[in-house]
Amino acid sequence: MAVSFTLNGKAVNFDGDAETPILWVLRDHLDVTSPKYGCGAALCGACTVHLEGSAIRSCSTPVSAAAGKSVTTLEGLTAKVGKALQDAWIEFDVPQCGYCQTGQMMSAADLLAKKKQPSSDDIKNAMSGNICRCGTYSRIEKAVKRAADKLA
């Protein structure tokens, strides 16, 4: 069964099992590798992408859920948001191993789209579904605040 959706502003098609997780469609069929496989159970957040503007776990969401909709990966963030997040991540030396970072940034982008000046609690709540095995949570919080300031 063919599933058509928009990926980072471009129409794409997947001709395969509609129950295939979006993560594997992106990585194995569309050569988009920024979302990472972490746990496969929607617990770690490494696979986070946006579906219709909201953060989802692509490892457990079937591609059928994207039919006729818009999927955004890190590469598809607007230049302004992407640059603000990237600059803030660099400023606070957020990445250690880097594996979780695209998921972290996608969750942060979702938060900043909904709340322009998030509090520490807002950030902690929004980011709580993303696991960083290196433990850079305080730097992630600072980076999200800095990105919010840059976007204001």
Secondary structure, 3 states (H helix, E strand, C coil): CEEEEEECCEEEEEECCCCCEHHHHHHHHCCCCCCCCCCCCCCCCCCEEEECCEEEECCCCEHHHHCCCEEECHHHCCHHHHHHHHHHHHHCCCCCCCCCHHHHHHHHHHHHHHCCCCCHHHHHHHHCCCCCCCCCHHHHHHHHHHHHHHHC
